[in-house]
């Protein structure tokens, strides 16, 4: 099944505040994805502040990956100002699927 990278940047107006208010619900949602979520974590600025999120998601298609993103509490709360979803292949690194 295809692997997709979701590169999500917070909106610059109030993304940080929306992120903080929605964080617990977002983390529960990510955990509920189970094996479909191969990796997830925050994107950090040079000074260590959260400025976005990155995910590696297994999905049947790009439209399925977009549907998964649409269910993210961060997406619903307007945390992200920009989301890019690209199919990718895991070529090298620990955790590579067999």
N, C-alpha and C positions, 0 to 999 in steps of 0.2 A: 504494500500500500504506500502511496506517495507520502513524502515528508515535506512539511511546509514551515518556513520561517516567518514568523510574525514580528515585525519590527515596529514598535508602537512608541511614538514620541508624545509626551504630555503637551497639552495646550499651554501656551506661555502666559495666558491670562490668569487662570486659577486652577490649573492642573494639579499643582502640589496640594492645594487645599482639598480638592475633590478626591485625590488619591488617598490622603490621610483619612478622610471621612468614610471611604469605601473599602479600605484595605482588608479588614477582617472578612467581609463578604467575598471579596475578590479571592483571597487565599483559600477560602472554603470551596469556591467554585473551581479553582485550579485543581485542588485535591480531588474533586469529584470527577475530573476527566480521566483519572486512572492512567492506564498504559498509553492512552492516546496522547498524553503530554509527555514527551521524551525529555524536555528540559524547559524550565521557566525561571525567570529572575528579572530583577530590576536593571535598567540601564542607569549608569551613574555619571554625573558631571565630574570634572577634574577635582572638585572639592568634596566629592562623595555624596552629593545630594541626588535623590532619585529623580530622574528626568524622563523616564519611559520604562518600557517592559519589552522583553524578548521572549519568544516561545518557539520551541520546535514541536510541532503538532503533526501527528499521523492523521490523515483524512483521505477520503476517497477521491476528492477533487478540490480544485481551488474554490469552487462555490461552497463546498462543504466546510473548508477552512474558514471562509468568510462567515458562514453561518455560526460556526463555533465562536469566532471573534465577536459576533453580534450579541452573543449571550453573556459575554464577560461583563461583570458588574462595573468594571472601569469604563468599558465602552458605553454601557447604558447611562452611566453617571456623567459622561462627557469629559472624562479625564484626558483622553487622547485628542491631540490636534491633528496628528497624521499617523496613519497605519499603512504599512506596506506588507503585502503578503506575497511571498515568492516560493515556488517549489524549489527544493534543494535536495542534495544527495549527501549522505554522511560518508565521506571518503576516508578520513583519518581521525583517530582519537578514541579515547576510552569511552565505552558505552555504545560503540557502533553496533547496530543490529546485525545479527548473523545473516 
